[in-house]
Amino acid sequence: MRVMRMTQNNINTDQIIPGEFLNHLDWASIGKGLFHGEVAASIPADGEWALLSGDNFGCGSSREQAVWALLARGCRAVVAPSFARIFRRNAVYCGLVVAPIGEDDWKQLQAMGSVAQIHIHMDSQQVEVIDSQETGTRFAFALTPFEQYVLEHGGWLQVAMSA
């Protein structure tokens, strides 16, 4: 997957999707609200991508639309040192992979500079980061067995419908 970097800490749900986009009912309109403003120009235009972000990603309110906006614009995974508890739960239930990597790994990832691609290996719970020289480095992340099961099945709705 391609990569978008927003490495500051404490990116909150109001920054992910501002309030004026919360009442939209269609997927495309919700996606247009993602990181509305200057940051929106950095979002990959099409296809799947992953977001590298700082500590405590998704803090703030409990709006599930933050996850919907990420998914609507093609984001399939967020890699960060930590996630706000409610955002993490919402992401897993909606099928957005959250990959919390350790602080030392995060520092190593930051030092890598240019990141060309990210691959998420759910079976081994590893993030593989490919730099601009096409060198791959793997970082472990931890999910609960329940989170892994739900994500491997595409979200809670898919799990419930298959029961």
N, C-alpha and C positions, 0 to 999 in steps of 0.2 A: 504494500500500500504506500501511496505517497504520504508525505508528512507535512503537517502545519505545526509551527512552534509558537507557543504562547507561554513562556517559562516563568512568568511572574506568579507569585503565591496568591492564594485567596481570591481566585476568580470566582465571582458569585453568580448565582442564577439570574440576577438582574442584568449582569453584563452579558451572559450567554444569550438571553433573549429578553429584551426590554418589555415592560408592561403593555405597551401599545400593540404588541403582536400576540398577546395571550388569547384574544377572543376569535382568532381566525380558526376556521374549521377545516380548511384544506391543507394538505401536507406541504404544498409548494409555498403557500403564504406563511406558514409557520417557519419554514426553512429560510425565507427571506429575512426573518428577524434575527437570525443567528449572528451574534457579534456585530449588530447593526452599527454602522459608522465606519471609521477608518480601518479597523481590523478586518472588516468583512472583505476587503479587497485581497486579503491574504488567503482566503479560503480557496482550496483547489476547486476549479470550475466544474469538473465532472468526475465521475468515477468514485471509487472508494479511497478513503484516506484515514490516517490516524492523527490524533492530536497529542503533542507533547506539552505538558503543562506543569506548573509548579505545585507546591504543597497545598493541601486543603481545597482541591478543585471542587467546584459545585456548592460552595458554602452559601449561606443566605437562606432564602425562602425555600419551601418544599415544592416549588412548581415543577411538575413533571414535563411541562412544555420545553424545559431546557434540554432534556434528553431527546424529545421529539425533534427539536430544531437541529440538533447535531445529526441525528439519523436522517432527517429529511434532506440535508445537504451532503450526505455521503460519508459522514464520519462513522467508522465501524469500531473504533477503539480509542480510549483515552489512556495515556501512560503518564503517571504522575507519582510522586512520593506518597501522597495520601489523598483521600477523597472525603468530602463531607458525608456523614452517615446516610442521610436521606437521599442525597444524590446517588450514592453508590447503589442503594436499594432500587431506586427508580430505574437506573441504568440497567441493572441486571434484569429486572422484570420486563424491560422493553427490548432486551437483546443487544444492548450496547456494551461491549467488552470494557471493563475497567481493569487496568493492570497496574496495581500499586507496587512500585519497585523500591528497594531499600535506598536509604539516604546516600550511602557510599556509591551505589550503582548510579543514582541520579547525578551525583557530582561527576562521575566518570562519563556519563552520557552527555552532560553539559560541556565537558572538556573536548568532546569529539568534534565539535564544530559542525560542519555540514553533514546533515543526515539525508540520504537520498531515498531510502525505503525502510519500512518497518514490516516485519512479519510476526504475527501472533501465533504461537504454537500452544494451543489450548491443552493438548494431551500432556505436554511436559511443563505447562505453565511458565513459558519463557517468551520474552520479547527479543526478537532478533533485529538488530539495528545494522543497516548497511550504510556505510559512509560513502562519500563521493569517490573514494578510491576502490569501492566495491569490496571493502573489508567488512566482514560480519562479526559482530560482538553480541553475545547473548546475556540477557539479564533475567533473573528469576522473578516471578511475582507469585502471590499467594491468593487463592480463592478458597472459600469453603466448598466442601463437596456439593452442597445445595446450589451455590452460585455457579459452579462449573457445570452442573447438570442443566440448569436453566439456560445458561448461555449457549451450551452445545446444542440445545434444542430451539434456539432462536428467540427465547423470551418466555415469560410466564404464560401468556395466552396460548402459545403453541403447546406448551406442556399440558395445560388444562384441557385443551381440545383433543389431545391425543390420549387422554386418560379414559 
